[in-house]
Amino acid sequence: MKIQDIIFFIIFLSMLIKRDPRLAAGTGIIFLILSIPLFSFWIFFTAERLTWYAASFFLLSIIFSTAELMGDKSKK
């Protein structure tokens, strides 16, 4: 396990605790922006990992948004 994986898990766990879909989506966008220069320098392994991490944050954001919508419907 590399240092980037450890940092990802720490950030991911903090997002799980925070439960904010906008913050999770923003973090995914930041990871995509960070991967762009790595692709241009041909550092494909790390850049590909960052895109997978971004996808996981987008999925987390979708799950949180869906949970909020389902929770709002059950209260009405």
Protein Blocks (a to p, Z undefined) as FASTA:
>chain_A
ZZklmmmmmmmmmmmmnopaklmmmmmmmmmmmmmmmmmnopaklmmmmmmmmmmmmmmm
mmmmmmmmmmmmmmZZ
